[in-house]
Amino acid sequence: MPPETMSLRALNRALLARQLLLERKTATPLRVVEALAGMQAQLARPPYVGMWSRVPAFRRETLTAAITKRQIVRATMMRGTIHVVSARDFVAFRATLQPMLSTGMKSVLGDKVKALDLDAVIAAARELFHSGSRTFDTLRGELATRFPQIDERAMGYAVRTHLPLVMVPDGGAWGFPGKPEFADAEAWLGKLTGVKQHAATLMVRYLGAFGPATVADAQEWSGMSGLAAVFDALRPQLAVFRDERQRELFDVPRAPRPEGSVEAPVRFLPDYDNILLAHADRRRIIADVNRKAISTANLRVLATFLIDGFVAGTWRVETKRKTATLVLTPFAPLTQTAREIVAAEGEGLLAFLEPDAVSRELRFA
Protein backbone atom coordinates (compact mmCIF):
# COMPACT_ATOMS: atom_id res chain seq x y z
CA MET A 1 0.00 0.00 0.00
CA PRO A 2 1.56 3.34 -1.04
CA PRO A 3 2.21 5.95 1.65
CA GLU A 4 -0.50 8.53 2.30
CA THR A 5 0.04 11.89 0.61
CA MET A 6 -0.17 14.88 2.95
CA SER A 7 -1.26 18.24 1.59
CA LEU A 8 0.60 21.45 2.35
CA ARG A 9 -2.22 22.53 4.67
CA ALA A 10 -2.11 19.21 6.52
CA LEU A 11 1.64 19.64 7.03
CA ASN A 12 0.99 23.17 8.26
CA ARG A 13 -1.57 21.99 10.80
CA ALA A 14 0.72 19.20 12.01
CA LEU A 15 3.52 21.71 12.52
CA LEU A 16 1.26 24.14 14.38
CA ALA A 17 -0.04 21.36 16.61
CA ARG A 18 3.48 20.17 17.55
CA GLN A 19 4.58 23.76 18.14
CA LEU A 20 1.61 24.53 20.44
CA LEU A 21 0.27 27.15 18.03
CA LEU A 22 -3.10 25.62 17.26
CA GLU A 23 -4.10 25.86 20.89
CA ARG A 24 -2.23 27.32 23.85
CA LYS A 25 -1.25 24.69 26.41
CA THR A 26 -0.91 25.08 30.15
CA ALA A 27 2.59 23.78 30.88
CA THR A 28 5.79 24.80 32.61
CA PRO A 29 8.51 26.51 30.56
CA LEU A 30 10.64 23.40 31.01
CA ARG A 31 8.00 21.15 29.46
CA VAL A 32 7.36 23.60 26.64
CA VAL A 33 11.05 23.95 25.76
CA GLU A 34 11.43 20.18 25.65
CA ALA A 35 8.24 19.71 23.62
CA LEU A 36 9.54 22.21 21.05
CA ALA A 37 13.01 20.60 20.93
CA GLY A 38 14.47 23.94 22.00
CA MET A 39 13.69 27.55 21.16
CA GLN A 40 15.92 29.80 19.07
CA ALA A 41 17.46 32.48 21.28
CA GLN A 42 19.90 34.58 19.27
CA LEU A 43 18.43 37.46 21.27
CA ALA A 44 17.29 37.22 24.88
CA ARG A 45 13.65 38.28 24.39
CA PRO A 46 12.35 35.91 21.66
CA PRO A 47 11.87 32.83 23.88
CA TYR A 48 9.62 34.89 26.16
CA VAL A 49 7.51 36.00 23.20
CA GLY A 50 7.41 32.43 21.93
CA MET A 51 6.19 31.26 25.33
CA TRP A 52 3.51 33.96 25.44
CA SER A 53 2.11 32.73 22.12
CA ARG A 54 2.01 29.12 23.33
CA VAL A 55 1.09 29.21 27.03
CA PRO A 56 -2.12 30.82 28.38
CA ALA A 57 -1.55 33.69 30.82
CA PHE A 58 2.21 33.20 30.53
CA ARG A 59 4.26 35.22 33.03
CA ARG A 60 7.82 36.02 32.05
CA GLU A 61 9.16 35.37 35.56
CA THR A 62 8.33 31.66 35.20
CA LEU A 63 10.84 31.28 32.35
CA THR A 64 13.39 33.45 34.15
CA ALA A 65 13.03 31.26 37.25
CA ALA A 66 13.60 28.06 35.24
CA ILE A 67 16.76 29.59 33.76
CA THR A 68 17.98 30.85 37.14
CA LYS A 69 17.38 27.40 38.65
CA ARG A 70 19.47 25.92 35.81
CA GLN A 71 16.60 23.79 34.52
CA ILE A 72 16.90 25.61 31.18
CA VAL A 73 20.11 26.91 29.61
CA ARG A 74 20.93 29.28 26.77
CA ALA A 75 23.75 27.89 24.67
CA THR A 76 25.10 27.05 21.22
CA MET A 77 23.21 24.07 19.80
CA MET A 78 21.52 23.23 16.49
CA ARG A 79 22.97 24.87 13.36
CA GLY A 80 25.66 26.40 15.57
CA THR A 81 23.14 29.02 16.74
CA ILE A 82 21.97 30.04 20.19
CA HIS A 83 18.99 28.21 21.70
CA VAL A 84 17.30 27.82 25.03
CA VAL A 85 17.04 24.11 25.77
CA SER A 86 16.44 22.08 28.88
CA ALA A 87 19.52 21.19 30.89
CA ARG A 88 18.64 17.54 30.23
CA ASP A 89 18.67 18.04 26.47
CA PHE A 90 21.88 20.05 26.58
CA VAL A 91 23.63 17.26 28.45
CA ALA A 92 22.11 14.60 26.18
CA PHE A 93 22.76 16.17 22.79
CA ARG A 94 25.63 18.66 22.99
CA ALA A 95 28.27 16.04 22.16
CA THR A 96 26.10 14.61 19.38
CA LEU A 97 26.18 18.01 17.70
CA GLN A 98 29.95 18.47 18.06
CA PRO A 99 30.95 17.13 14.60
CA MET A 100 28.51 19.61 13.02
CA LEU A 101 29.92 22.45 15.13
CA SER A 102 33.48 21.53 14.18
CA THR A 103 32.60 21.47 10.48
CA GLY A 104 30.81 24.79 10.84
CA MET A 105 33.83 26.39 12.48
CA LYS A 106 36.07 25.33 9.60
CA SER A 107 33.59 26.73 7.09
CA VAL A 108 33.30 30.09 8.88
CA LEU A 109 37.01 30.57 9.61
CA GLY A 110 38.34 29.36 6.26
CA ASP A 111 42.10 29.81 5.95
CA LYS A 112 42.35 31.10 9.52
CA VAL A 113 41.98 27.50 10.69
CA LYS A 114 45.52 26.76 9.45
CA ALA A 115 47.07 29.08 12.02
CA LEU A 116 44.83 27.84 14.83
CA ASP A 117 46.31 25.47 17.41
CA LEU A 118 42.86 24.20 18.35
CA ASP A 119 43.86 21.84 21.15
CA ALA A 120 46.03 24.45 22.88
CA VAL A 121 43.43 27.20 22.54
CA ILE A 122 40.58 25.04 23.88
CA ALA A 123 42.74 23.84 26.78
CA ALA A 124 43.62 27.43 27.67
CA ALA A 125 39.98 28.53 27.43
CA ARG A 126 38.85 25.62 29.61
CA GLU A 127 41.40 26.65 32.23
CA LEU A 128 40.19 30.25 32.13
CA PHE A 129 36.52 29.29 32.48
CA HIS A 130 37.37 27.01 35.39
CA SER A 131 38.47 30.15 37.24
CA GLY A 132 35.06 31.78 36.66
CA SER A 133 32.57 33.07 34.10
CA ARG A 134 33.52 35.82 31.67
CA THR A 135 32.31 37.59 28.55
CA PHE A 136 33.75 36.70 25.18
CA ASP A 137 35.32 40.16 24.96
CA THR A 138 37.29 39.30 28.10
CA LEU A 139 38.09 35.80 26.91
CA ARG A 140 39.42 36.95 23.54
CA GLY A 141 41.72 39.44 25.26
CA GLU A 142 43.05 36.75 27.58
CA LEU A 143 43.63 34.32 24.73
CA ALA A 144 45.34 37.02 22.66
CA THR A 145 47.84 37.50 25.48
CA ARG A 146 48.64 33.77 25.48
CA PHE A 147 48.57 33.31 21.70
CA PRO A 148 49.51 36.67 20.15
CA GLN A 149 50.24 35.08 16.78
CA ILE A 150 46.66 33.77 16.33
CA ASP A 151 43.65 35.86 15.28
CA GLU A 152 41.67 36.49 18.47
CA ARG A 153 38.30 36.42 16.70
CA ALA A 154 39.15 33.01 15.26
CA MET A 155 40.08 31.78 18.71
CA GLY A 156 36.83 33.07 20.16
CA TYR A 157 34.76 31.30 17.53
CA ALA A 158 36.72 28.08 18.01
CA VAL A 159 35.98 28.18 21.74
CA ARG A 160 32.32 28.96 21.15
CA THR A 161 31.95 25.87 18.95
CA HIS A 162 34.21 23.42 20.79
CA LEU A 163 33.88 24.12 24.50
CA PRO A 164 30.44 23.44 26.01
CA LEU A 165 29.42 26.77 27.52
CA VAL A 166 26.19 28.31 28.82
CA MET A 167 25.20 31.95 29.17
CA VAL A 168 24.94 33.25 32.72
CA PRO A 169 21.51 34.83 33.46
CA ASP A 170 21.19 38.10 35.34
CA GLY A 171 17.55 37.76 36.39
CA GLY A 172 16.60 40.89 34.44
CA ALA A 173 13.48 41.56 32.40
CA TRP A 174 14.45 39.10 29.67
CA GLY A 175 16.73 36.84 31.68
CA PHE A 176 20.08 37.92 30.25
CA PRO A 177 22.03 41.14 29.72
CA GLY A 178 22.94 42.34 26.23
CA LYS A 179 26.49 41.00 26.60
CA PRO A 180 26.19 38.05 28.95
CA GLU A 181 28.98 36.19 30.62
CA PHE A 182 29.56 32.54 29.76
CA ALA A 183 30.29 29.68 32.12
CA ASP A 184 31.69 26.19 31.73
CA ALA A 185 28.59 24.01 31.18
CA GLU A 186 29.79 21.07 33.22
CA ALA A 187 30.58 23.27 36.20
CA TRP A 188 27.28 25.16 35.80
CA LEU A 189 25.17 22.02 35.62
CA GLY A 190 27.29 19.63 37.65
CA LYS A 191 27.01 17.05 34.86
CA LEU A 192 29.27 15.75 32.11
CA THR A 193 28.43 16.91 28.57
CA GLY A 194 30.81 14.74 26.56
CA VAL A 195 28.72 11.57 26.31
CA LYS A 196 27.53 11.26 22.73
CA GLN A 197 23.96 10.08 22.12
CA HIS A 198 22.88 8.31 18.96
CA ALA A 199 21.82 10.81 16.31
CA ALA A 200 18.66 8.73 15.92
CA THR A 201 17.48 9.84 19.37
CA LEU A 202 17.82 13.48 18.37
CA MET A 203 16.02 12.88 15.08
CA VAL A 204 13.03 11.32 16.83
CA ARG A 205 12.84 14.41 19.03
CA TYR A 206 12.98 16.57 15.90
CA LEU A 207 10.12 14.71 14.28
CA GLY A 208 8.05 15.01 17.41
CA ALA A 209 8.40 18.77 17.29
CA PHE A 210 8.47 19.49 13.55
CA GLY A 211 7.33 16.41 11.62
CA PRO A 212 6.35 14.97 9.27
CA ALA A 213 9.64 15.86 7.62
CA THR A 214 12.14 14.83 4.98
CA VAL A 215 15.75 13.94 5.64
CA ALA A 216 16.69 17.30 4.09
CA ASP A 217 14.40 19.04 6.57
CA ALA A 218 16.10 17.33 9.52
CA GLN A 219 19.50 18.29 8.18
CA GLU A 220 18.40 21.91 7.79
CA TRP A 221 17.16 22.06 11.41
CA SER A 222 20.13 20.36 13.00
CA GLY A 223 22.93 21.52 10.71
CA MET A 224 24.06 17.88 10.57
CA SER A 225 24.78 16.01 7.34
CA GLY A 226 24.58 12.38 6.27
CA LEU A 227 21.29 11.69 8.03
CA ALA A 228 19.79 9.48 5.31
CA ALA A 229 21.37 6.39 6.90
CA VAL A 230 20.01 7.41 10.30
CA PHE A 231 16.47 7.63 8.96
CA ASP A 232 16.82 4.35 7.08
CA ALA A 233 17.75 2.67 10.36
CA LEU A 234 14.77 4.33 12.07
CA ARG A 235 12.33 3.46 9.27
CA PRO A 236 10.76 0.38 10.96
CA GLN A 237 9.64 2.46 13.94
CA LEU A 238 8.45 5.54 12.01
CA ALA A 239 5.35 6.42 10.02
CA VAL A 240 6.06 7.23 6.36
CA PHE A 241 4.13 9.68 4.18
CA ARG A 242 4.57 11.61 0.92
CA ASP A 243 4.13 15.31 0.31
CA GLU A 244 2.43 16.76 -2.75
CA ARG A 245 5.75 16.63 -4.61
CA GLN A 246 6.02 12.92 -3.71
CA ARG A 247 8.97 13.40 -1.38
CA GLU A 248 9.26 10.89 1.45
CA LEU A 249 8.25 12.20 4.87
CA PHE A 250 9.03 10.52 8.19
CA ASP A 251 7.13 10.98 11.43
CA VAL A 252 6.58 9.70 14.94
CA PRO A 253 3.59 7.34 14.61
CA ARG A 254 1.38 8.79 17.37
CA ALA A 255 2.19 12.45 16.87
CA PRO A 256 -0.76 14.77 16.09
CA ARG A 257 -1.64 15.24 12.42
CA PRO A 258 -4.83 17.33 12.25
CA GLU A 259 -6.79 17.71 9.04
CA GLY A 260 -5.82 20.66 6.87
CA SER A 261 -9.32 22.06 7.36
CA VAL A 262 -8.80 22.60 11.11
CA GLU A 263 -9.08 26.30 11.95
CA ALA A 264 -5.82 28.01 12.97
CA PRO A 265 -5.84 31.12 15.18
CA VAL A 266 -3.82 34.28 14.65
CA ARG A 267 -0.46 33.93 16.38
CA PHE A 268 2.56 36.21 16.84
CA LEU A 269 6.05 34.74 16.55
CA PRO A 270 9.30 36.30 17.77
CA ASP A 271 12.48 36.98 15.84
CA TYR A 272 14.18 33.75 14.71
CA ASP A 273 11.35 31.45 15.79
CA ASN A 274 12.38 27.88 14.97
CA ILE A 275 9.12 27.20 13.17
CA LEU A 276 10.53 29.35 10.33
CA LEU A 277 13.96 27.65 10.32
CA ALA A 278 13.29 23.95 10.81
CA HIS A 279 12.69 22.75 7.24
CA ALA A 280 14.51 22.83 3.93
CA ASP A 281 11.12 23.37 2.26
CA ARG A 282 9.44 26.07 4.34
CA ARG A 283 6.28 26.38 2.27
CA ARG A 284 4.35 24.63 5.06
CA ILE A 285 4.67 27.84 7.09
CA ILE A 286 5.65 30.63 4.67
CA ALA A 287 5.22 31.07 0.91
CA ASP A 288 8.48 31.16 -1.03
CA VAL A 289 7.60 34.59 -2.42
CA ASN A 290 7.53 36.03 1.13
CA ARG A 291 10.73 34.54 2.52
CA LYS A 292 12.91 37.51 1.57
CA ALA A 293 10.54 39.84 3.42
CA ILE A 294 11.37 38.28 6.79
CA SER A 295 15.17 38.19 6.45
CA THR A 296 17.67 41.04 6.61
CA ALA A 297 21.12 41.44 5.09
CA ASN A 298 22.78 40.53 8.41
CA LEU A 299 20.80 37.25 8.55
CA ARG A 300 18.29 38.39 11.12
CA VAL A 301 14.90 36.67 10.89
CA LEU A 302 12.17 39.18 11.70
CA ALA A 303 9.26 38.76 14.07
CA THR A 304 6.15 37.61 12.21
CA PHE A 305 2.44 36.94 12.61
CA LEU A 306 0.36 34.05 11.31
CA ILE A 307 -3.08 34.18 9.72
CA ASP A 308 -4.77 30.88 8.91
CA GLY A 309 -1.56 29.15 9.97
CA PHE A 310 0.81 30.84 7.51
CA VAL A 311 3.13 33.83 7.88
CA ALA A 312 1.17 36.89 6.74
CA GLY A 313 3.44 39.75 7.78
CA THR A 314 6.02 41.11 10.20
CA TRP A 315 5.78 43.14 13.39
CA ARG A 316 7.93 45.38 15.54
CA VAL A 317 7.52 47.56 18.61
CA GLU A 318 8.41 51.25 18.59
CA THR A 319 8.72 53.18 21.85
CA LYS A 320 8.64 56.97 22.08
CA ARG A 321 8.60 58.65 25.45
CA LYS A 322 6.02 56.60 27.37
CA THR A 323 4.07 55.34 24.34
CA ALA A 324 4.58 51.86 22.91
CA THR A 325 3.35 51.17 19.37
CA LEU A 326 2.99 47.78 17.73
CA VAL A 327 3.66 48.24 14.02
CA LEU A 328 2.21 45.54 11.77
CA THR A 329 3.37 45.14 8.17
CA PRO A 330 1.19 42.63 6.26
CA PHE A 331 2.47 41.11 3.04
CA ALA A 332 -0.88 41.88 1.39
CA PRO A 333 -3.96 43.94 2.28
CA LEU A 334 -6.03 42.32 5.03
CA THR A 335 -9.79 42.07 5.22
CA GLN A 336 -11.46 44.13 7.93
CA THR A 337 -12.21 40.97 9.89
CA ALA A 338 -8.59 39.82 9.70
CA ARG A 339 -7.35 43.25 10.79
CA GLU A 340 -9.62 43.15 13.83
CA ILE A 341 -8.49 39.66 14.86
CA VAL A 342 -4.81 40.52 14.36
CA ALA A 343 -5.27 43.76 16.30
CA ALA A 344 -6.93 41.97 19.23
CA GLU A 345 -4.10 39.46 19.54
CA GLY A 346 -1.53 42.22 19.00
CA GLU A 347 -2.93 44.29 21.85
CA GLY A 348 -2.34 41.40 24.22
CA LEU A 349 1.21 40.98 22.95
CA LEU A 350 1.99 44.67 23.36
CA ALA A 351 0.70 44.65 26.94
CA PHE A 352 2.97 41.69 27.65
CA LEU A 353 6.03 43.32 26.07
CA GLU A 354 5.51 46.84 27.41
CA PRO A 355 3.68 46.55 30.75
CA ASP A 356 5.03 49.89 32.00
CA ALA A 357 3.97 51.96 28.99
CA VAL A 358 1.59 54.80 29.84
CA SER A 359 -0.18 54.36 26.52
CA ARG A 360 -0.15 51.70 23.83
CA GLU A 361 -1.05 51.98 20.17
CA LEU A 362 -1.30 49.69 17.18
CA ARG A 363 -0.56 50.72 13.59
CA PHE A 364 -0.78 48.91 10.28
CA ALA A 365 2.09 49.95 8.02
Disulfide bonds with the S-S distance in Angstrom:
none
